[in-house]
Amino acid sequence: MRFFRILGRSIRDAFKSVGRNFSLSLASISCIIVTLIIVALSIVITYNVDNFSSELKKDLTIVAFVSNEADKTDVEKLESDIKEISNVSKVTFKSKSEIKEEMMQEDEAFLNVMKQWDDEENPLQNTYLIKVDDIEKIGETATAINNLSAIDTVKYGEGMVDQLVTVFKVAQRVSLIAVIALVLMTMFLIVNTIKLTIFSRKREISIMRLVGASNFAIKIPFVVEGMILGFLGSLVPVGLLIYGYKALYSYFGGRLFTDIIKLVKPTPFIYYASIVVVVIGIVVGMIGSGRAVRKYLKV
Amino acid sequence: MEFIRFNNVTKQYKNGVVAIYDLNLSIEKGDFCFIIGGSGSGKSTLIKMLYREEKPTRGEIIIGGLKVNKLRNSNVYKLRRKLGIVFQDYRLLPKSNVYENVAFALEAIGAKKKEIRPKVLKAIELVGLKSKLRDYPDNLSGGEQQRVAIARAIVNEPKLLICDEPTGNLDPNMSMEIVDLLEEINKKEGTTVVMVTHDKVIVDKKKKHVIALKEGHLYKDYKEGEYIDEVL
């Protein structure tokens, strides 16, 4: 019970102290806001990159075009050859007549031209549609397939996929570095805010010591103050995250520039991300104030 | 019954200065004891060791059965809860009124809300400041501020009241009033009082147990009524 009474009074004192050192508290809160906005951004980027990668994994297909000179046994043997290549997860055969049918259904112009082709005249090629386990190795897998003698060419949208993966990876790394730098800066500011509080309450602390307040009772108001700063600093980023992401999602119609890049649906993603942002704010505040207490309070 | 015991206590500071040499003394429960001595006699060090602000380099200090020198830093608060401490400079919170200043001592140790009010009112009444409950320290005289500090020191009903030159900033009349008040607390509540002072008039008049220190040594231990003014 004593624990809760001390905690209750600490929370009251911490709120008072945030108000008393308002300008410095505001500086800390502003820094936390900036930090957490970047954290929120990096969560959004990371999660979307992950989502994009896993979607790609599902959608991305290597199309291997079989040479028209290959006979039936060559084509049948090809399937088992492709399956033996590492990283290949699924192989589907699509004959040139099936492709012809699909194309004729897609477009009237195709229909007019293609309906005159019989099987002998059809210039399209038989294809194998191949799914892979690891999209980062898709290039190597495509080359291995291309090396098979009965294969003419292999396509997997190489240039664009490689570039997208690279761009997203760079964005992820840059945001991570920015987050680490900002978290450190925020902690530094919180240490200073709490230091000022400790100095402004020096007399109070010395009296607390004299009347027999435990170390816990002396320390806890400052730690709570750090947590409050962290919490207050997380409110703006959370608001931005929730409303900003929803707006972004509906503005882009759930996809970024192209159908390949689908955005993660706002619900429940933004709520989980908000919890993470608030927790990071509180933890950063707590660690910052904990360091200040250890350094300047000497209890 | 013996309440405070110093056994061969020596205190040497980190800078090499020895403040107390091999001190042995004893103070009875319910005693009112003055500690006197010139500057550098070790009075302040002795009193700081009593409330464990300083630790003896050698020897042991026992208060009410508790070996103070063995106490870990993290457990010092357990000792302090049994003590009341009064300083020359009052050490009040300037932005809190009389009631809040006294209540702070109980709030800081996590006392129950319903316990705080009656205890605080009782302590303030005892020091005669009932009519000034809502006054702030700036609006009080030096003597009244010291009364608030005393009320704060006794609010938790300590077994021992340590006073470090409590009359140092007060005129002779107020000084006497404060010592009278301490004497009253000593008699009424049975609280042991240890008071460091420079004020020979008070020591002379009160005829209490007097411990005289000189250059870190025990110069003389005068039992009640034995003290005669000597140049230390």
Interface residues (C-beta under 8 A of the other chain):
Chain A: M1 R2 F3 R5 I6 R9 R203 E204 S206 I207 M208 R209 L210 V211 G212 A213 S214 N215 A217
Chain B: Y51 S74 Y77 K78 L79 R80 R81 K82 L83 I85 R91 L93 F104 A105 E107 A108 I109 G110 A111 K112 K113 R152 N156
